Structures are given as structure tokens and as C-alpha cells.
Amino acid sequence: MTLPQSPDAIVVSDAHKTYGTDQKAVVALGGVDAAIQRGEFVSIIGPSGCGKSTMLRMIAGLEEVDSGDVSIFGLRTEDACDAKMIGLVPQVPALLPWLSVLDNVTLPSKINRGAERRRQHGIGGVYTRPDPVDIHGLLDRVGLADAAHKLPAQLSGGMRQRASIVRAFGLQPDVLLMDEPFSALDEFTREALQGQLLEIWRDMQTTVVFVTHNVSEAVRLSDRVIVMGANPGRITAEVEIDLPRPRDEELLKSTAFHDYEDHIRHQLQSAWRDNSAAAA
Amino acid sequence: MTAIDSAVSRMKNAVGTSKKSTSSSSSRSTGPVAAVKSVLRPSFWLPATVLLVIFATLWRWTADSKPYLLPPLSAIGESIVNDWQYYVSNAWVTLQVSLIGLAIAFVASFLLAILISEIPMARRAIMPYAVVLNVTPLVALAPALVVAFGFGSEPKLIVTALICFFPILISVSTGLLSVDPAALHVFRTLKASRFETLWHLRIPSSLPYMFTALRVVFPLSIIGAVVAELNAPGAAEGLGTAISLASSNNQLSVIYASIVFLALMGAGLLFIVTAVERRVLHWHESRQVQS
């Protein structure tokens, strides 16, 4: 199946990706189709080796598809990167240890300076917000105002990841790609960061693709959860999360929330069972 | 290829061990006052002082019984006190040769390191030779260079620059490639140009490796200068020349006095490099006082 490109969606169409050759070949993606609408918050969940990170890297333009197509609001990923439309939050904060928090989060504005012009004039029919983002305000919102002049080594893991998120939002990206950004944090910090992420996302109306292996995280954050299975990496289910926003601590305890969790867990397990049956 | 890998891993180990040693020494003292106090404690200075006394006693005993092996310490001291101008002016000549040679090597090797880190083909062409030449005692080239360039400063600068060149090249090119892959991904999604990636990411990432090399190469530069001077004595000045002249005149105390000056110069340079490193790399994990 091939999906048509759209100016209002990230479209992954019949994407194939294989690592290695012959017997050792691992099919990371075996014909994946997905469309993510502008402004949508989509999580990709699945066991390790299901190709969820590969999919994210493809959208980020860090990896090429063997066959198939990836387009971001009708643009090639390369052009989207060139216009600095993509904000990446990797698994580790990836701050530059020699720069202060403030210098780290403003670094993207010093790189690829031509991109601002390209975005303002619009490329491929895509126009983006012209007013610059208030980076100090963002730091303040995530509780990093006092830490703006500290070095990353002086911060806790949670604060570093907050800085990494501010760096990505500071671009005012059309797409925010997050690769298990909270997986190294403790439960409490993780839930606090989820709340902050949702608040900023609501205000900035960015499209978010969020890779995770944590079911409740996926349910809390997303409009839609894409469930993936391994060998070959494929989409096994898509679950719309029809819960009201903002999603606060109360909602986490509700039955509706737990029903979604159970449903997704069930989808993950059946994909896993199919897989072991096929292997046996 | 394996030789390159082993050299690279050795380099990483060197950076790793320097991290450990500095972090243990920095965590003990927190301020200048505390540092002075810890230096004044007998447990700090006594072991080295005892060893010095034992060493001086053995020296004296050897010098008394076999004067052709070692000169009396007092003779060395007298020579330094009486002729300090002679030693200082010669030390200055040697220092100039080593620092200029080192500066040439630094600029050239840094530029080449950038080239081979950016162009894999250049890396594959150059690195095998760099690794082999790094373990070759290039000071042995000094006599050949004296034949080729005469008794001026050229052969001395060339020898000094050559022996400093490869340690810096290997360290810095390793450092330029040891970049946090996640940070590199962020740069790639921003479509950072090669120059931007080099300037904002690769060069700062390479600084710890560069300083590891500099701590090796500053003392090496003095060795280079002295060996070159030993091979071309007479015409120009320098501590190597002084040693060579004293040797032919059986002036043991002059030789050892010159060595004292060389040791002081080496220690001084190492001290400066370490101080600069501490300032420049204040962000490095090893400099952070863990609370």
C-alpha cells in the first residue's frame, strides 16, 4: 500500500529497512504505513527490535529507507531538516558539556542560519510562525530559570532532559521527535516531565512523535498510540486515546485510563505471541 | 588497521586515566587555603623529602668514592651559582627551539587532524604511517638533518617539530571523531554544515584529547631540542651544546647543572600546561566537584 503525500501530515509510506545481509539480516521495517496529522501527539510503542526507533530516525532524516517514502508536510525529510522544522530529543540529553544551559538551548539558533529565512518565505507551501520563541520563558516554565548559567554536569538527570526538551522547542519545530526521552528517569521525575511536556505542547501546537516502551506514558501523552511488533518490524495496531485534556494526576487513576492501558498491553502481548508462534 | 585501533584505544585509556587521577586530587582540596594546608601536612611532604635525603646521601657516597662517576653535589651547586647567566642564556636558546618547534608541530598536526577526521580516504591513507612514525624514535633523524641543513637552527626546529607532530595528530584526530553520537544526531536534524559541526561540536569534544597530548609533547619538545643540539654542538648555543662541550672537557658538574636546568624547564612547562588545561576544561567531568 502506498499513502499519498499530504501538506498537513507526516506520511510514512510502505517503508522498508533491512540491516545486514543474508542470514544475519534483520528486517527493522517491513512495509510500514503511517500518517500523522499536523498538531497530533502520536506515540509509537513496541518491544525492542520492532523498528520504532528506526522509524523515528527515518522521519528525522538520520536514516534512509531502503524502499518506500517518508514525507513531512509534503516535503522530503532533507528539506524539512534544511528549514529546521524538526526538533529532536534523543534518549540521552546530548547537551554540550562545555556550554551553559542557556548556551545549549540557544545553540540551534546559531546553526544553519539560512533556515529562518527559508521558513519565513515558506518552502513547498509550508509557512511557519514568524514570532521568535521566548527561550527564557520556556526555561522558566520547566524550572530551569535559576540553572540557566550552570553547566550540564552540575544538573540532575531530569534537569538535563528538561534542557534538551527546551532546546528542541526553542526551534519552534513543526515536528518534535522524541526517542524514549524519559526512559532513564525515575518514576516521579518522569511524571512531572510528562506534565510539563503536555503543557508546552498545548501552547506551541507542535506535532509530536514520541517513541516509548512505557504503556502508561503512551496513554497519558498521546492522541493516538501506534503499536509495533518485531521480526519484521511492523504496525500491529493503532489505538485512539479518547481522554479529555489536560490530563492531570486524577485522570491517571481513572478506570478509562486503565482500560486503555490494558487494551494496549493486550495488543503488545498478542503481537509478541504471534511472533513467538511464527518463530517456533 | 589493528594498529590504528590499538593506538586509538590506548589514547582513550590515557584520557580515561587522566580523568580519574585529576578527579581524586581535586576532590581532596576545595580552595586555595585548604590546598596550602594540605601541602604543609607532614604526610604530604615527608615521604618525598625522606627519599631525597636518601638519594643525596647515596650520591655523595658515590661521588666521594668514585669521582669519575658523579660530581659532588656541592660542585654542581657552585657551578649553578657562579655561572647562572651561562645556564640561563643557554636554557633560553633551548626553550625557544622547543617552543617554536612545538608551535609548528601543533598548527600543522591540528590542521592535518581536521583533514583526516573529515575525509575518511585521507584518514585511511595517512593514519597507518602516523601510527608507525609515532613509535619511531625520530630523534635519530637529528644527525641526518644536521648533515642536510648544517649547524643553524633549522635541523633543531625540524627534529623538535617532528617528534611532537605525531602524538598531537593521533590524539586530536581521535578526539575529533569521539563525538557524542546523540549530539551529532541533533546537529544533523538541524542540517548543520560541516564547518558548524566542526566548530561547535568536534573541536570542543577533542580538547580533552588535545591536552592529554600536550602533556606528553611539551616535555618531548625539550628532548627534541636537546638531542638536536647534542648533534650539532659548537656553532650555536643551547643546553645541549653546553652538555656536549662539557663532556669533551670532562666537566661533569657542568653537565649535571645543565640537566638540572632542563628538568626545571620540563617541570615548568608541564605545570603551565596543566594549569591551562584546568582552566580550559573546567566543564569536563573530571573538573566537577561531586557533591
Contacts between the chains, C-beta under 8 A, distances in Angstrom:
chain1	res1	chain2	res2	distance
A	57	B	185	7.8
A	60	B	185	7.1
A	60	B	188	7.8
A	60	B	189	5.1
A	61	B	188	7.1
A	61	B	189	6.4
A	62	B	185	5.6
A	62	B	188	5.9
A	62	B	189	7.0
A	78	B	191	8.0
A	81	B	188	7.3
A	81	B	189	5.4
A	81	B	190	7.0
A	81	B	191	4.5
A	82	B	191	4.7
A	84	B	190	5.8
A	84	B	191	7.0
A	86	B	189	4.8
A	87	B	189	7.5
A	88	B	185	6.1
A	88	B	186	5.3
A	88	B	189	4.5
A	90	B	182	3.9
A	90	B	185	5.9
A	90	B	186	6.7
A	91	B	182	7.0
A	92	B	180	7.8
A	92	B	182	5.0
A	93	B	182	8.0
A	94	B	180	5.8
A	94	B	182	3.6
A	94	B	183	4.3
A	94	B	185	7.4
A	94	B	186	5.6
A	95	B	183	7.8
A	96	B	183	6.4
A	96	B	200	7.5
A	96	B	201	7.0
A	96	B	204	6.9
A	97	B	283	5.1
A	97	B	284	7.0
A	97	B	285	7.3
A	98	B	204	5.0
A	98	B	207	7.8
A	98	B	283	4.2
A	98	B	284	8.0
A	99	B	283	7.8
A	107	B	200	6.7
A	108	B	186	8.0
A	108	B	190	5.5
A	110	B	200	7.4
A	111	B	187	7.0
A	111	B	190	5.0
A	111	B	192	4.6
A	111	B	196	5.1
A	111	B	200	6.7
A	112	B	190	5.4
A	112	B	191	4.9
A	112	B	192	5.9
A	112	B	193	7.0
A	112	B	196	7.0
A	115	B	190	7.8
A	115	B	191	7.0
A	151	B	283	5.2
A	151	B	288	7.6
A	153	B	283	6.8
A	153	B	285	6.0
A	153	B	288	4.5
A	154	B	288	6.8
A	167	B	186	7.7
A	171	B	190	7.8
A	177	B	189	7.6
